């Protein structure tokens, strides 16, 4: 997938939806709310908290297309780590 595809998916709303959840056989989704998690003490990640009849699942936002655009832009301005 190229840069144009990433751009079109981002403009089309990619990054607003959470990654899909795989349910176990017979498992039923009871509720879903917007949530976030703290990783490593300093990085927050947005997504959905999904409650099923068996577990509580955090599923992060799908941001791979946005990340592609950011990487391209940072290379263009010669941003270094």
C-alpha positions in Angstrom: 0.0 0.0 0.0 1.4 3.4 -0.9 1.3 6.9 0.5 -1.7 7.9 -1.6 -3.7 4.9 -0.2 -2.8 5.9 3.4 -3.8 9.4 2.7 -7.2 8.4 1.3 -7.9 6.1 4.2 -7.0 8.8 6.7 -9.2 11.3 5.0 -11.9 8.7 4.8 -11.9 8.4 8.6 -9.3 5.7 9.3 -8.0 6.3 12.8 -11.4 6.9 14.3 -12.4 3.3 14.6 -10.9 0.6 16.9 -9.3 -2.5 15.7 -11.7 -5.4 15.4 -12.1 -7.8 18.3 -12.0 -11.6 17.9 -14.6 -13.3 20.1 -14.4 -16.8 21.3 -17.2 -19.2 20.3 -20.4 -18.4 22.1 -19.0 -15.2 23.6 -21.3 -12.2 23.4 -20.5 -8.5 23.5 -22.4 -6.8 26.3 -21.2 -3.2 26.0 -18.6 -1.0 24.4 -17.2 2.4 25.5 -14.4 4.7 24.5 -11.3 4.2 26.7 -7.6 4.5 26.9 -4.6 2.8 28.4 -1.3 4.0 29.8 1.7 2.1 28.6 5.2 2.5 30.1 4.2 5.3 32.4 4.1 8.0 29.8 2.3 7.0 26.6 -1.5 7.0 26.4 -3.3 5.0 23.7 -7.0 5.5 22.8 -9.4 2.8 21.8 -12.5 0.9 23.0 -13.2 -1.0 26.1 -15.3 -4.0 25.1 -17.2 -5.9 27.8 -18.3 -9.4 26.9 -20.0 -12.1 29.0 -16.5 -13.5 29.7 -13.9 -10.7 29.6 -13.0 -7.1 29.4 -11.0 -6.3 26.3 -9.1 -3.1 25.3 -8.8 -2.7 21.5 -6.7 0.2 20.3 -7.6 2.7 17.5 -6.5 1.7 14.0 -3.8 4.3 13.3 -1.4 2.6 10.9 -2.4 4.8 8.0 -1.9 8.0 10.1 1.5 6.6 11.2 2.4 6.1 7.5 1.7 9.8 6.7 3.6 11.0 9.8 6.6 8.9 8.9 6.6 10.3 5.3 6.2 13.9 6.5 9.0 13.6 9.1 11.4 12.2 6.5 10.6 15.1 4.2 11.5 17.7 6.9 14.5 15.6 7.9 13.3 15.1 11.5 15.7 12.8 13.4 15.0 10.8 16.5 
